[in-house]
Amino acid sequence: MSTDPRPLARTWAPAAVAALALSAALSGAPALADTADPSPTPAPEGTAGEAASPAQVIADALAESPVHVDPAYDGAYAPEARERVETVLAAQDDLDLYIIVVPLAEGDTWGGESEALASAVHDRMGGGERHFLVYDRRGDLEGHDLGLASGDYSNPAFYGSMAATYKTMDGQKTLPVLVEAAVEAALSDDPEGAYEDAQQAYYDRVGEPPSGVLMPARWLNPWIVGAVALALLLAAAVPLYRLAARSRPGLLGRRRSVPIAQHAAFDNADRAQLESLVERGERDLIEMGERLSEDSRVAPQHLSRALDARDAAARVHDRMVRDGATLPDAVGVLVLLDLAEDALAGLRTPRRPCYANPLHGNDTRQTQWREFGGLRTIRVPLCQDCARAVRDRLRPTVLPADHEGRSVPYYEVPAERSVWAATGYGTLADDLVERILRGGLRADR
């Protein structure tokens, strides 16, 4: 596949060993940790007359130059290197491509997520089709193509960042090299082809991966390819498509989540697993009932909330006894009992389970999730694994549900047929308990 012959000046050092690059990918260590301050630069949100928001500051800077570099990275990205990229971007008018290099950290304005940063800046630049290469916490670039027309899957920034990753995977990766490689691929006639060429060139140098490791570029992050290839070479036992849901204990270590396979057409899933979940819910219902009747130290308002949540869980359990158990209902019982736990603990705001699959636990954070091939986004709590999958353009390990004879993600069941889909198990609406107590438990089977 041909790429645009617009070379960028290159000043990088000789290549290092490929295994070291893969090791860095697996460890997630930023490549430039010694040259940049990883702490976020505080900037207060403001209204007219007050300090501009961080996203507005970046948007204003990009209006002056397509390359914005925070002072924290001055030592890692010299002015002359930036000027080379600015010259290349100024010489073309086919693509609104921008480079953003700022410190990202968990808990900052954007939750440490490059996509959230790109989306905020995109909004403040007036929307439209724009493409961003954002330096992330791992020491790599992430490409975000925003405002594309429906059905447009060109994604030059995305493929540009992927190509740069492969081009620097077995070499001395520096920020200027990374940016120049990504820009060159993104501006080429065929960014996806440039990515595939860079990927193939890498494997030509280090050896082809085992058969079946290479995946369609649209869905697969190169770090995942490298990590899986290394694991297969070392252990010859790790299938690429297996995504394991991490077990996390509930409050007070009461229970552990159970992983559910994403593509389980549930007619072929392990029936014993469902029965185990139902039995666990039944045991926890009894345990919660005993605690509520014995604990006199709980404040009345907290006790009332706990009783309501436990009552809602009992109603869902009774429906399963009457009509047959389903995975969404079995999970719903456990979620409702967690709400009862939170009420007993006096939590003003209950913990939020993973929106993609509540069995992943309550150790979640709000994450921006953009639909595949579309423009719509939602902000929902996701566990660490699901958040990483969304960031890497992979589908998370979702909770399946049976609907009209098909296995679909539970949230794709029409809201009028499922209280779980309508509320995201309480992550989209705070009235999950109230809906069930009002008789809002609909048949979703």
C-alpha positions as CSV (number, residue, x, y, z in Angstrom):
1,M,0.0,0.0,0.0
2,S,1.3,3.4,-0.9
3,T,1.6,6.3,1.5
4,D,1.9,10.0,0.9
5,P,5.6,10.7,0.1
6,R,5.8,13.7,2.5
7,P,8.8,12.7,4.8
8,L,9.3,14.6,8.0
9,A,12.8,15.4,9.2
10,R,14.1,12.6,11.4
11,T,16.7,12.9,14.2
12,W,16.1,9.9,16.3
13,A,18.8,7.5,17.6
14,P,19.4,3.8,16.6
15,A,16.7,1.2,17.4
16,A,16.7,-0.6,20.8
17,V,15.7,-4.2,21.4
18,A,12.1,-5.1,20.5
19,A,11.5,-7.0,23.7
20,L,12.2,-3.9,25.8
21,A,9.5,-2.0,23.9
22,L,7.1,-4.8,24.5
23,S,8.0,-4.9,28.1
24,A,7.3,-1.2,28.4
25,A,4.0,-1.8,26.7
26,L,3.0,-4.5,29.2
27,S,4.1,-2.4,32.2
28,G,2.3,0.7,30.9
29,A,5.3,2.8,31.9
30,P,5.5,6.2,30.2
31,A,8.4,6.4,27.8
32,L,9.3,9.9,28.7
33,A,8.7,9.8,32.5
34,D,12.1,11.3,33.1
35,T,11.6,14.3,30.9
36,A,8.1,15.5,31.7
37,D,6.2,16.3,34.8
38,P,3.2,13.9,34.9
39,S,1.2,16.0,37.3
40,P,-1.8,17.9,35.8
41,T,-1.5,21.6,35.3
42,P,-4.3,23.1,37.4
43,A,-6.5,25.6,35.7
44,P,-9.8,26.6,37.2
45,E,-13.0,26.3,35.2
46,G,-14.6,29.7,34.8
47,T,-17.3,31.8,33.3
48,A,-17.0,35.0,31.4
49,G,-14.6,37.4,33.2
50,E,-12.9,34.5,35.1
51,A,-10.0,32.2,34.2
52,A,-10.7,30.2,31.0
53,S,-11.2,26.5,31.3
54,P,-8.2,24.2,30.5
55,A,-10.0,23.0,27.4
56,Q,-10.5,26.6,26.2
57,V,-6.9,27.5,26.9
58,I,-5.8,24.6,24.6
59,A,-8.4,25.5,22.0
60,D,-7.2,29.1,21.9
61,A,-3.6,27.9,21.5
62,L,-4.5,25.6,18.6
63,A,-6.2,28.5,16.9
64,E,-2.7,30.1,16.7
65,S,-0.7,26.9,16.0
66,P,-1.7,23.3,15.3
67,V,0.9,22.0,17.8
68,H,0.2,22.7,21.5
69,V,2.8,21.6,24.0
70,D,2.5,22.2,27.7
71,P,5.7,23.8,29.3
72,A,6.1,20.6,31.3
73,Y,7.3,19.0,28.1
74,D,9.7,21.7,26.9
75,G,12.6,19.4,27.7
76,A,11.2,16.5,25.8
77,Y,10.0,18.5,22.7
78,A,12.4,21.1,21.5
79,P,11.0,24.2,19.6
80,E,12.8,23.2,16.4
81,A,11.1,19.8,16.4
82,R,7.7,21.4,16.8
83,E,8.4,23.9,14.0
84,R,9.1,21.0,11.6
85,V,5.6,19.6,12.3
86,E,4.0,23.0,12.1
87,T,5.6,23.5,8.7
88,V,4.2,20.3,7.4
89,L,0.7,20.9,8.7
90,A,0.7,24.4,7.3
91,A,1.7,23.2,3.9
92,Q,-1.5,21.1,3.5
93,D,-5.2,22.0,3.7
94,D,-6.8,18.6,3.4
95,L,-7.0,17.7,7.1
96,D,-7.6,19.7,10.2
97,L,-5.0,17.9,12.3
98,Y,-3.9,19.0,15.7
99,I,-1.2,17.9,18.2
100,I,-1.9,18.2,21.9
101,V,0.9,17.4,24.4
102,V,-0.2,18.1,28.0
103,P,0.2,16.2,31.3
104,L,-2.7,13.8,31.8
105,A,-3.3,12.2,35.2
106,E,-6.2,10.4,36.9
107,G,-8.3,12.9,38.7
108,D,-7.5,15.8,36.5
109,T,-10.1,17.8,34.5
110,W,-10.4,15.0,31.9
111,G,-10.0,12.0,34.2
112,G,-6.7,11.3,32.6
113,E,-8.4,10.3,29.4
114,S,-7.1,11.7,26.1
115,E,-10.5,11.2,24.4
116,A,-12.2,13.3,27.0
117,L,-9.6,16.0,26.5
118,A,-9.9,15.9,22.7
119,S,-13.7,16.0,22.9
120,A,-13.7,19.0,25.2
121,V,-11.3,20.9,23.0
122,H,-13.2,19.9,19.9
123,D,-16.4,21.4,21.3
124,R,-14.6,24.6,22.2
125,M,-13.2,24.9,18.7
126,G,-16.7,24.9,17.2
127,G,-17.1,21.2,16.4
128,G,-17.0,20.0,12.8
129,E,-14.6,17.4,11.4
130,R,-11.3,17.7,13.3
131,H,-8.5,15.2,14.1
132,F,-6.4,15.1,17.2
133,L,-3.2,13.4,18.2
134,V,-3.0,13.5,22.0
135,Y,-0.1,12.4,24.1
136,D,-1.3,10.0,26.7
137,R,-0.2,8.8,30.1
138,R,1.5,5.7,28.7
139,G,4.0,7.7,26.7
140,D,2.2,7.1,23.4
141,L,-0.1,9.1,21.0
142,E,-3.8,8.4,20.8
143,G,-5.6,9.5,17.7
144,H,-9.2,10.9,17.9
145,D,-11.2,11.7,14.8
146,L,-14.2,13.7,15.8
147,G,-17.1,15.1,13.9
148,L,-16.9,12.6,11.0
149,A,-19.9,12.1,8.8
150,S,-22.0,9.0,9.4
151,G,-20.3,6.0,7.7
152,D,-16.9,7.7,7.4
153,Y,-14.4,5.3,8.8
154,S,-11.2,7.0,7.4
155,N,-9.9,7.8,10.9
156,P,-6.5,9.3,9.9
157,A,-5.5,10.4,13.4
158,F,-6.4,6.9,14.8
159,Y,-4.4,5.1,12.2
160,G,-1.6,7.6,12.3
161,S,-1.1,7.0,16.0
162,M,-1.2,3.3,15.5
163,A,1.4,3.5,12.7
164,A,3.7,5.6,14.9
165,T,3.4,3.0,17.7
166,Y,4.7,0.3,15.4
167,K,7.4,2.5,13.9
168,T,8.8,3.3,17.3
169,M,8.1,-0.1,19.0
170,D,11.6,-1.4,18.6
171,G,13.5,1.8,18.5
172,Q,14.4,4.7,20.8
173,K,11.1,6.4,21.2
174,T,11.1,10.1,21.7
175,L,8.3,12.5,21.6
176,P,9.4,14.3,18.4
177,V,9.9,11.0,16.6
178,L,6.5,9.7,17.7
179,V,4.7,12.9,16.6
180,E,6.4,13.1,13.2
181,A,5.7,9.4,12.5
182,A,2.0,9.8,13.4
183,V,1.6,13.0,11.3
184,E,3.3,11.5,8.3
185,A,0.9,8.4,8.4
186,A,-2.2,10.5,9.1
187,L,-1.5,12.9,6.1
188,S,-0.7,10.0,3.7
189,D,-3.1,9.0,1.0
190,D,-4.0,5.8,2.9
191,P,-3.6,6.1,6.7
192,E,-4.9,2.6,7.3
193,G,-2.5,1.3,4.7
194,A,0.3,3.2,6.4
195,Y,-0.6,1.6,9.7
196,E,-0.6,-1.9,8.1
197,D,2.7,-1.3,6.4
198,A,4.3,-0.1,9.7
199,Q,2.9,-3.2,11.4
200,Q,4.2,-5.5,8.8
201,A,7.6,-3.8,8.7
202,Y,7.8,-4.3,12.5
203,Y,7.1,-8.1,12.2
204,D,9.5,-8.4,9.3
205,R,12.2,-7.1,11.7
206,V,11.4,-9.1,14.7
207,G,9.7,-12.1,13.2
208,E,6.1,-12.9,12.3
209,P,3.6,-13.4,15.1
210,P,1.9,-16.8,15.4
211,S,-0.9,-17.4,12.9
212,G,-4.1,-15.7,14.0
213,V,-2.6,-12.9,16.1
214,L,-3.0,-10.1,13.5
215,M,-6.4,-8.6,13.8
216,P,-8.3,-6.0,11.8
217,A,-6.8,-2.6,12.4
218,R,-10.2,-1.0,13.0
219,W,-10.6,-2.8,16.3
220,L,-7.2,-3.7,17.6
221,N,-4.6,-1.6,19.5
222,P,-1.0,-2.5,18.6
223,W,0.0,-2.8,22.3
224,I,-2.6,-5.6,22.6
225,V,-1.1,-7.3,19.5
226,G,2.4,-7.0,20.9
227,A,1.4,-8.2,24.4
228,V,-0.6,-11.2,23.1
229,A,2.2,-12.1,20.6
230,L,4.7,-12.1,23.4
231,A,2.5,-14.1,25.7
232,L,1.8,-16.7,23.0
233,L,5.5,-17.0,22.2
234,L,6.4,-17.5,25.9
235,A,3.5,-19.6,27.1
236,A,1.7,-20.8,23.8
237,A,-1.4,-20.9,25.8
238,V,-3.2,-17.4,25.8
239,P,-5.9,-17.1,23.1
240,L,-6.2,-13.6,21.8
241,Y,-10.0,-13.3,22.1
242,R,-10.2,-14.2,25.7
243,L,-10.9,-11.1,27.8
244,A,-11.0,-12.0,31.5
245,A,-13.3,-10.0,33.8
246,R,-11.5,-9.2,37.0
247,S,-13.2,-10.3,40.2
248,R,-13.6,-7.6,42.8
249,P,-15.1,-7.9,46.3
250,G,-18.2,-6.1,47.3
251,L,-18.5,-3.9,50.4
252,L,-17.0,-5.6,53.4
253,G,-15.7,-8.4,51.1
254,R,-19.1,-9.9,51.1
255,R,-19.0,-11.4,47.6
256,R,-16.8,-11.6,44.5
257,S,-17.9,-10.9,41.0
258,V,-18.2,-13.7,38.4
259,P,-16.8,-13.2,34.9
260,I,-19.2,-13.6,32.0
261,A,-18.0,-14.2,28.5
262,Q,-18.9,-11.4,26.1
263,H,-20.0,-13.6,23.2
264,A,-21.8,-16.1,25.3
265,A,-25.0,-16.9,23.3
266,F,-26.4,-17.7,26.7
267,D,-28.1,-20.8,25.5
268,N,-24.6,-22.2,25.4
269,A,-23.4,-20.6,28.6
270,D,-22.6,-22.5,31.8
271,R,-26.0,-23.1,33.4
272,A,-24.3,-23.8,36.7
273,Q,-22.9,-20.3,36.7
274,L,-26.4,-18.8,36.6
275,E,-27.6,-21.2,39.3
276,S,-24.7,-20.2,41.5
277,L,-25.6,-16.5,41.1
278,V,-29.2,-17.2,42.0
279,E,-28.2,-19.2,45.0
280,R,-25.8,-16.5,46.1
281,G,-28.5,-13.9,45.8
282,E,-30.9,-16.0,47.9
283,R,-28.3,-16.5,50.6
284,D,-27.5,-12.7,50.6
285,L,-31.2,-11.9,50.8
286,I,-31.5,-14.0,54.0
287,E,-28.3,-12.5,55.4
288,M,-29.4,-9.0,54.7
289,G,-32.9,-9.6,56.2
290,E,-31.3,-10.8,59.4
291,R,-28.9,-7.8,59.6
292,L,-31.7,-5.4,59.1
293,S,-33.8,-6.9,61.9
294,E,-30.9,-7.0,64.3
295,D,-28.9,-3.9,63.8
296,S,-30.4,-1.1,65.9
297,R,-27.5,1.3,65.4
298,V,-28.4,2.3,61.9
299,A,-29.9,5.7,61.5
300,P,-33.7,5.5,60.6
301,Q,-33.2,7.2,57.1
302,H,-30.4,4.8,56.2
303,L,-32.4,1.8,57.5
304,S,-35.4,2.8,55.4
305,R,-33.3,3.0,52.2
306,A,-31.7,-0.4,53.0
307,L,-35.1,-2.0,53.6
308,D,-36.4,-0.6,50.3
309,A,-33.4,-1.9,48.4
310,R,-33.7,-5.3,50.0
311,D,-37.4,-5.4,49.3
312,A,-36.7,-4.6,45.6
313,A,-34.1,-7.4,45.5
314,A,-36.6,-9.9,47.0
315,R,-39.2,-9.0,44.3
316,V,-36.7,-9.7,41.6
317,H,-35.8,-13.0,43.2
318,D,-39.5,-13.9,43.5
319,R,-39.9,-13.2,39.8
320,M,-37.1,-15.6,39.0
321,V,-38.6,-18.3,41.2
322,R,-42.0,-17.8,39.5
323,D,-41.0,-17.3,35.9
324,G,-37.5,-18.8,35.7
325,A,-34.1,-17.3,36.3
326,T,-32.3,-15.1,33.8
327,L,-28.8,-13.6,34.0
328,P,-29.9,-10.0,34.0
329,D,-32.3,-10.6,36.9
330,A,-29.7,-12.6,38.9
331,V,-27.3,-9.8,38.5
332,G,-30.0,-7.3,39.4
333,V,-30.5,-9.0,42.8
334,L,-26.8,-8.6,43.6
335,V,-26.8,-4.9,42.5
336,L,-29.8,-4.2,44.7
337,L,-28.2,-5.9,47.6
338,D,-25.1,-3.7,47.1
339,L,-27.4,-0.7,47.3
340,A,-28.8,-2.0,50.6
341,E,-25.2,-2.4,51.8
342,D,-24.4,1.2,50.8
343,A,-27.5,2.5,52.7
344,L,-26.5,0.6,55.8
345,A,-23.0,2.1,55.5
346,G,-24.6,5.6,55.4
347,L,-23.2,6.4,51.9
348,R,-24.9,9.5,50.5
349,T,-24.1,8.5,47.0
350,P,-24.2,4.7,46.4
351,R,-21.4,3.1,44.5
352,R,-21.9,2.6,40.8
353,P,-21.4,-0.8,39.2
354,C,-19.7,-1.2,35.9
355,Y,-22.2,-0.1,33.2
356,A,-20.9,-2.7,30.7
357,N,-21.2,-5.6,33.1
358,P,-22.1,-5.0,36.8
359,L,-20.5,-8.3,37.7
360,H,-17.2,-6.5,37.2
361,G,-17.8,-4.8,40.5
362,N,-18.1,-1.2,41.9
363,D,-14.5,-0.1,41.5
364,T,-15.4,2.2,38.6
365,R,-14.9,5.7,37.3
366,Q,-16.8,7.8,34.9
367,T,-15.7,7.2,31.3
368,Q,-16.7,8.7,28.0
369,W,-17.8,5.9,25.6
370,R,-18.3,6.7,21.9
371,E,-20.3,4.3,19.8
372,F,-18.5,2.4,17.1
373,G,-18.7,4.2,13.8
374,G,-20.9,6.9,15.1
375,L,-20.8,10.3,16.8
376,R,-22.9,9.8,19.9
377,T,-21.1,9.4,23.2
378,I,-22.3,8.6,26.8
379,R,-20.5,9.0,30.0
380,V,-20.9,6.0,32.3
381,P,-19.0,4.3,35.1
382,L,-16.7,1.5,33.8
383,C,-14.3,-0.8,35.6
384,Q,-10.6,-0.5,34.7
385,D,-10.7,-3.3,32.1
386,C,-13.8,-2.0,30.3
387,A,-12.5,1.6,30.4
388,R,-9.2,0.4,28.8
389,A,-11.2,-1.6,26.1
390,V,-13.2,1.5,25.3
391,R,-10.1,3.7,25.1
392,D,-8.5,1.1,22.7
393,R,-11.6,1.0,20.5
394,L,-12.5,-2.5,21.6
395,R,-15.9,-3.7,22.8
396,P,-15.9,-4.3,26.6
397,T,-16.8,-7.6,28.1
398,V,-20.5,-6.8,28.3
399,L,-23.3,-8.5,30.2
400,P,-25.5,-10.5,27.8
401,A,-29.2,-10.8,27.8
402,D,-31.7,-12.8,25.8
403,H,-34.1,-10.7,23.7
404,E,-36.4,-12.0,21.0
405,G,-34.4,-15.2,20.6
406,R,-31.0,-13.4,20.4
407,S,-28.2,-12.8,22.8
408,V,-27.5,-9.0,22.9
409,P,-25.8,-6.6,25.4
410,Y,-28.3,-6.1,28.2
411,Y,-28.4,-2.3,27.5
412,E,-29.7,-3.0,23.9
413,V,-33.0,-4.4,25.2
414,P,-35.7,-1.7,24.8
415,A,-36.1,0.3,27.9
416,E,-39.8,-0.4,28.1
417,R,-38.9,-4.1,28.4
418,S,-36.2,-4.0,30.9
419,V,-35.6,-1.9,34.0
420,W,-32.0,-2.9,33.9
421,A,-31.5,-1.5,30.4
422,A,-33.6,1.6,31.2
423,T,-31.4,2.5,34.3
424,G,-28.1,0.8,33.4
425,Y,-28.5,-1.1,36.7
426,G,-28.8,2.3,38.5
427,T,-25.9,4.0,36.7
428,L,-28.1,6.1,34.4
429,A,-30.9,6.8,36.9
430,D,-31.0,7.0,40.6
431,D,-34.5,5.5,41.0
432,L,-33.9,1.9,40.2
433,V,-35.2,0.8,43.6
434,E,-38.3,3.0,43.3
435,R,-39.1,1.7,39.8
436,I,-39.1,-1.9,41.0
437,L,-41.2,-1.1,44.0
438,R,-43.7,0.7,41.8
439,G,-44.0,-2.5,39.7
440,G,-41.7,-1.3,37.0
441,L,-40.0,-4.7,36.6
442,R,-40.7,-5.5,33.0
443,A,-40.3,-8.8,31.2
444,D,-37.2,-8.7,29.1
445,R,-37.1,-12.3,28.0
